[in-house]
Amino acid sequence: GSISRALEMARAVNEAGMGCGISINPETNEEEIFPLLETGLVDLVDILAVEPGFGGQQFQEVALSKLEKLRSWIDARGVDIKLLVDGG
């Protein structure tokens, strides 16, 4: 699935000596990326607050709940993953 493809890409990025970030769309459930975050291969999550590719959109409040849930998950595990909210 998409997580296995993302994991493959994250490994390649890390093996090349770079940090790896991922973005999640407003409709993506943040829990879907927990298995990827658990690998330690991702050091940044970009939470999109608008649908990609279209200008002038309103900020979608769902991004804030994703931010809170991801922050709690990260803090509970003591891992170093940066979060950012993009768009709107």
Backbone hydrogen bonds in HBPLUS format (Angstrom, degrees):
<---DONOR---> <-ACCEPTOR-->    atom                        ^
c    i                          cat <-CA-CA->   ^        H-A-AA   ^      H-
h    n   atom  resd res      DA  || num        DHA   H-A  angle D-A-AA Bond
n    s   type  num  typ     dist DA aas  dist angle  dist       angle   num
A0005-ARG N   A0001-GLY O   3.20 MM   4  6.50 154.4  2.26 145.8 153.0     1
A0006-ALA N   A0002-SER O   2.87 MM   4  6.04 156.2  1.93 143.2 150.3     2
A0007-LEU N   A0003-ILE O   2.81 MM   4  5.98 153.6  1.88 148.8 156.1     3
A0008-GLU N   A0004-SER O   3.02 MM   4  6.20 155.1  2.08 141.3 147.5     4
A0009-MET N   A0005-ARG O   3.00 MM   4  6.29 158.0  2.05 148.5 154.2     5
A0010-ALA N   A0006-ALA O   2.83 MM   4  6.01 158.5  1.88 149.2 155.5     6
A0011-ARG N   A0007-LEU O   2.96 MM   4  6.15 157.8  2.01 148.6 154.0     7
A0012-ALA N   A0008-GLU O   3.15 MM   4  6.40 158.2  2.20 143.2 148.8     8
A0013-VAL N   A0009-MET O   2.94 MM   4  6.22 158.8  1.98 153.2 158.8     9
A0014-ASN N   A0010-ALA O   2.95 MM   4  6.14 167.5  1.97 151.7 155.0    10
A0015-GLU N   A0011-ARG O   2.81 MM   4  5.98 159.9  1.85 152.1 158.3    11
A0016-ALA N   A0012-ALA O   3.08 MM   4  6.24 131.9  2.32 137.1 148.7    12
A0016-ALA N   A0013-VAL O   3.15 MM   3  5.17 133.9  2.37  96.0 108.6    13
A0018-MET N   A0013-VAL O   3.19 MM   5  5.65 162.5  2.23 150.0 146.9    14
A0017-GLY N   A0014-ASN O   2.85 MM   3  5.11 157.2  1.90 111.2 116.6    15
A0043-ASP N   A0020-CYS O   2.80 MM  23  5.79 159.4  1.84 158.3 165.2    16
A0022-ILE N   A0044-LEU O   2.97 MM  22  6.41 151.7  2.06 147.1 152.4    17
A0046-ASP N   A0022-ILE O   2.69 MM  24  6.00 168.4  1.70 158.9 163.1    18
A0024-ILE N   A0046-ASP O   2.90 MM  22  6.40 149.6  1.99 161.3 165.6    19
A0048-LEU N   A0024-ILE O   2.94 MM  24  5.92 163.0  1.97 161.3 166.0    20
A0028-THR N   A0025-ASN O   3.05 MM   3  5.33 153.3  2.12 111.0 119.2    21
A0032-GLU N   A0029-ASN O   2.95 MM   3  5.66 156.4  2.01 120.8 127.6    22
A0033-ILE N   A0030-GLU O   3.13 MM   3  5.81 157.3  2.19 116.6 122.2    23
A0034-PHE N   A0031-GLU O   3.23 MM   3  5.27 156.8  2.29 102.5 109.4    24
A0036-LEU N   A0033-ILE O   3.00 MM   3  5.25 121.3  2.36 105.6 120.5    25
A0037-LEU N   A0033-ILE O   2.94 MM   4  6.26 159.4  1.98 157.2 164.0    26
A0038-GLU N   A0034-PHE O   2.87 MM   4  6.03 151.1  1.95 155.4 162.9    27
A0039-THR N   A0036-LEU O   3.20 MM   3  5.54 151.1  2.29 105.8 113.9    28
A0040-GLY N   A0037-LEU O   3.15 MM   3  5.78 158.6  2.20 116.8 122.4    29
A0082-LYS N   A0043-ASP O   2.95 MM  39  6.10 167.1  1.96 134.8 130.5    30
A0045-VAL N   A0082-LYS O   2.85 MM  37  6.32 152.1  1.93 156.2 164.7    31
A0084-LEU N   A0045-VAL O   3.04 MM  39  6.46 146.5  2.15 162.9 162.3    32
A0047-ILE N   A0084-LEU O   2.78 MM  37  6.06 173.0  1.79 165.1 162.8    33
A0086-ASP N   A0047-ILE O   2.93 MM  39  6.04 161.4  1.96 145.4 148.4    34
A0049-ALA N   A0086-ASP O   2.77 MM  37  5.76 170.9  1.78 158.3 157.0    35
A0060-GLN N   A0049-ALA O   2.88 MM  11  5.10 150.6  1.97 142.5 151.4    36
A0063-ALA N   A0060-GLN O   3.02 MM   3  6.09 169.4  2.03 132.6 134.7    37
A0064-LEU N   A0061-GLU O   2.89 MM   3  5.59 142.2  2.03 119.3 128.0    38
A0066-LYS N   A0062-VAL O   3.09 MM   4  6.38 158.1  2.14 151.8 158.1    39
A0067-LEU N   A0063-ALA O   2.91 MM   4  6.11 155.1  1.98 144.0 151.1    40
A0068-GLU N   A0064-LEU O   2.98 MM   4  6.24 159.3  2.02 146.8 151.4    41
A0069-LYS N   A0065-SER O   2.97 MM   4  6.17 166.7  1.99 150.7 154.0    42
A0070-LEU N   A0066-LYS O   2.87 MM   4  6.00 165.7  1.89 155.1 159.3    43
A0071-ARG N   A0067-LEU O   2.88 MM   4  5.97 159.5  1.92 148.3 154.6    44
A0072-SER N   A0068-GLU O   2.98 MM   4  6.18 159.3  2.03 148.3 153.6    45
A0073-TRP N   A0069-LYS O   3.00 MM   4  6.20 159.7  2.04 146.1 151.8    46
A0074-ILE N   A0070-LEU O   2.89 MM   4  6.07 165.5  1.91 154.6 158.1    47
A0075-ASP N   A0071-ARG O   2.87 MM   4  6.00 168.7  1.89 152.5 156.0    48
A0076-ALA N   A0072-SER O   2.93 MM   4  5.98 157.4  1.98 148.3 154.3    49
A0077-ARG N   A0074-ILE O   3.15 MM   3  5.36 138.1  2.34 101.3 112.6    50
A0078-GLY N   A0074-ILE O   2.92 MM   4  6.04 120.2  2.29 142.7 159.6    51
A0079-VAL N   A0074-ILE O   3.42 MM   5  5.69 154.9  2.49 146.7 148.5    52
A0078-GLY N   A0075-ASP O   3.28 MM   3  5.01 143.2  2.43  92.5 102.9    53
